[in-house]
Amino acid sequence: LSGIAVFPAYHYSLFFRSYCFDFKRGDCSPRCYSLGNKSSSSPSGVSLPFCGYHMGDYFRHWIKMQRTLATTPRVFHVNWFRKGEDGRFLWPGFGENMRILKWIVERANGRTHGRETPIGWTPSYEDIDWRGLEFPRETFDELQRVDRVQWRKEVIGHEELFLALHDHLPKEMVYEREL
């Protein structure tokens, strides 16, 4: 297993797609989950009430699994639902998703590059196969842009999740949060 793709329904500032720095910041990231607030202010589209068991135990499972692996898979977050200033989706739609999935497979197998950012690795415009699609660099740049003010609000919002999970939260996630 070279990579895992996580498809949380972000609504705001997160990258359109990113390769996380490490496993704990990937699948175990609070960016992927929320307390079930389905309002537009929810930091993600996945609700804890719909999860099969306590998410703290879920995170613990993945952290324990990581310890047993010689090489951990790379974790990629994909936000197909990023919207522009006009409220319209920036990504052209389902039929074009293979372009991003191709980059993920190539990146997971070390066959393409990524650009390091403060919150993960992302492709450059040139890293995506655009043949057959006119997709402006400006739109791509908007997909990759992070609104630092909104990002900060989302990170602060993760505190609610940590508080809700405190009795099951793995110590590794508490330490990571303190960094």
C-alpha positions as CSV (number, residue, x, y, z in Angstrom):
1,L,0.0,0.0,0.0
2,S,1.7,3.2,-1.2
3,G,-1.0,5.8,-0.5
4,I,-4.4,6.5,1.0
5,A,-6.7,9.1,-0.4
6,V,-9.1,10.8,2.0
7,F,-12.0,12.7,0.6
8,P,-13.4,15.0,3.4
9,A,-15.8,17.6,2.2
10,Y,-13.9,20.7,3.1
11,H,-15.6,24.0,2.5
12,Y,-13.1,26.6,3.1
13,S,-9.4,27.1,3.3
14,L,-7.7,23.8,3.0
15,F,-5.8,22.8,-0.1
16,F,-7.6,21.3,-3.0
17,R,-5.2,18.3,-2.6
18,S,-2.3,17.8,-0.4
19,Y,0.2,15.1,0.6
20,C,0.5,15.2,4.4
21,F,3.9,15.4,6.1
22,D,3.3,12.2,8.1
23,F,0.7,9.6,8.8
24,K,-0.6,11.2,12.0
25,R,-1.3,14.4,10.2
26,G,-3.1,12.4,7.4
27,D,-5.9,10.0,8.2
28,C,-5.9,10.9,11.9
29,S,-6.1,14.6,11.2
30,P,-9.0,16.4,12.8
31,R,-9.4,18.2,9.5
32,C,-11.3,15.2,8.3
33,Y,-14.0,15.1,11.0
34,S,-16.4,17.3,12.8
35,L,-18.9,17.1,15.7
36,G,-21.8,16.7,13.3
37,N,-22.5,20.4,12.8
38,K,-24.1,20.3,9.3
39,S,-24.2,24.1,9.1
40,S,-22.1,26.0,6.7
41,S,-19.7,26.8,9.5
42,S,-18.7,23.1,10.0
43,P,-15.0,22.6,9.3
44,S,-15.7,19.4,7.4
45,G,-18.5,17.4,6.0
46,V,-18.0,14.2,7.9
47,S,-20.1,13.9,11.1
48,L,-19.0,12.0,14.1
49,P,-22.6,10.8,14.9
50,F,-22.4,8.7,11.7
51,C,-19.1,6.9,12.6
52,G,-19.3,3.3,13.7
53,Y,-17.3,3.6,16.8
54,H,-15.5,6.2,19.0
55,M,-13.2,8.3,16.8
56,G,-10.5,8.4,19.5
57,D,-10.4,4.6,19.2
58,Y,-10.3,4.9,15.4
59,F,-7.3,7.3,15.6
60,R,-5.6,4.9,18.1
61,H,-6.0,2.0,15.7
62,W,-4.3,3.9,12.9
63,I,-1.4,5.1,15.1
64,K,-0.9,1.5,16.3
65,M,-1.0,0.2,12.8
66,Q,1.7,2.8,11.8
67,R,4.1,1.3,14.4
68,T,3.8,-2.1,12.7
69,L,4.7,-0.9,9.2
70,A,8.2,-0.6,7.9
71,T,7.0,2.2,5.5
72,T,3.7,4.0,6.1
73,P,1.5,5.0,3.2
74,R,1.4,8.6,2.1
75,V,-2.0,10.2,2.9
76,F,-3.6,12.6,0.4
77,H,-6.5,14.9,1.1
78,V,-8.7,15.8,-1.9
79,N,-11.3,18.5,-1.8
80,W,-13.4,18.2,-4.9
81,F,-15.8,20.8,-3.5
82,R,-13.8,24.0,-3.2
83,K,-15.8,27.0,-4.3
84,G,-14.6,30.3,-5.7
85,E,-15.6,33.8,-4.8
86,D,-18.7,33.5,-7.0
87,G,-19.9,30.4,-5.1
88,R,-19.3,28.0,-8.0
89,F,-17.2,24.9,-7.7
90,L,-13.6,25.5,-9.0
91,W,-12.9,21.9,-10.0
92,P,-14.7,21.0,-13.3
93,G,-16.3,17.8,-11.9
94,F,-16.3,14.1,-11.5
95,G,-15.2,13.3,-15.1
96,E,-11.9,15.1,-14.4
97,N,-11.0,13.5,-11.1
98,M,-8.7,10.9,-12.7
99,R,-6.2,13.8,-13.4
100,I,-5.8,14.3,-9.6
101,L,-5.9,10.5,-8.8
102,K,-3.1,10.0,-11.4
103,W,-0.9,12.6,-9.6
104,I,-1.6,10.9,-6.3
105,V,-0.6,7.5,-7.7
106,E,2.5,8.9,-9.3
107,R,3.5,10.9,-6.1
108,A,2.9,7.9,-3.9
109,N,5.3,5.9,-6.1
110,G,7.9,8.6,-6.3
111,R,7.4,9.3,-10.0
112,T,6.4,13.0,-9.8
113,H,7.2,16.1,-7.8
114,G,5.3,18.0,-5.1
115,R,5.6,21.5,-3.8
116,E,6.2,21.9,-0.1
117,T,3.8,24.2,1.7
118,P,3.2,24.8,5.5
119,I,0.5,22.2,5.7
120,G,1.5,19.6,3.2
121,W,2.8,18.8,-0.3
122,T,0.8,19.9,-3.3
123,P,1.2,19.5,-7.1
124,S,2.3,22.4,-9.2
125,Y,0.3,23.2,-12.3
126,E,2.8,21.5,-14.5
127,D,2.5,18.2,-12.4
128,I,-1.1,17.6,-13.6
129,D,-1.9,16.1,-17.0
130,W,-4.2,18.8,-18.5
131,R,-4.4,17.2,-22.0
132,G,-8.0,17.5,-23.4
133,L,-9.0,20.1,-20.7
134,E,-8.6,23.8,-20.8
135,F,-8.1,24.6,-17.2
136,P,-6.6,28.0,-16.5
137,R,-3.6,28.3,-14.3
138,E,-5.4,31.1,-12.4
139,T,-8.2,28.7,-11.4
140,F,-5.6,26.1,-10.3
141,D,-3.9,28.8,-8.2
142,E,-7.2,29.6,-6.6
143,L,-7.7,25.9,-5.8
144,Q,-4.3,25.8,-4.1
145,R,-4.7,29.2,-2.3
146,V,-5.1,29.0,1.5
147,D,-6.9,31.8,3.3
148,R,-4.8,32.1,6.4
149,V,-7.5,33.8,8.4
150,Q,-10.1,31.1,7.6
151,W,-7.4,28.3,8.1
152,R,-6.7,29.7,11.6
153,K,-10.5,29.6,12.4
154,E,-10.7,26.0,11.2
155,V,-7.7,24.9,13.3
156,I,-9.2,26.7,16.4
157,G,-12.4,24.9,15.6
158,H,-10.6,21.5,16.0
159,E,-10.5,22.2,19.7
160,E,-14.1,21.2,19.9
161,L,-13.3,17.8,18.5
162,F,-10.3,17.3,20.8
163,L,-12.5,18.2,23.8
164,A,-15.3,15.8,22.7
165,L,-12.8,12.9,22.2
166,H,-10.6,13.7,25.3
167,D,-11.3,10.5,27.1
168,H,-10.3,8.3,24.2
169,L,-7.8,10.6,22.4
170,P,-4.4,8.9,21.8
171,K,-1.6,10.7,23.6
172,E,0.3,11.1,20.2
173,M,-2.5,13.3,19.0
174,V,-2.4,15.4,22.2
175,Y,1.4,15.8,21.7
176,E,1.0,16.7,18.1
177,R,-1.6,19.3,18.9
178,E,0.7,20.9,21.4
179,L,3.4,21.4,18.7
